[in-house]
């Protein structure tokens, strides 16, 4: 009986071990994500935030925590304060420093959002996701093989127990056989549960990708709205300057010098 129990428990352990050996490296996965995140952030700040790259980079670095991910709220707040109180770099469209600082903060948030998208959907991230899914499927295949081996071993043990019971006419042998059958059924149940967990993992990865697409679309919509607002401000300023110039010319040439 002890041998039968040990045998079935050993297969129960094998159900868990492959998943621990191949999947489960959550901290390493997040570090890879963080590297992709930071690489995109560092390489794209200069494209959208020149000549304020140094200011925004300092804000992002100082707001990063133990996970090496910037806090967008703290980064935006620090960037706005730096632009309001310490920066004299004018923007060619917005002379109002408060408006300009908010625009820079919003653009930082969009770059952060796109960095997160790259960390999930970029080339390296897709390679990691592929490996994770392949390892999950490989683990399930191994579990199915272990269950088949346990089933075959259980059949062999049952035959031996039946033969011994016929010779010894010992009811304890039948009880041991029934207990071994229950343990084998438990292994099969664990196998099906492992399949359900793997399906949940796959669905979670897909859901995360859909969320990143949504975040990217929102970032693009936000950028389009700000560009439209900026275009309106430029048109308004241009029209005001034109009216002022026209009024000045009328005042200059239309005034009666005798009055």
Beta strands, then each sheet from edge to edge (+ up, - down):
end
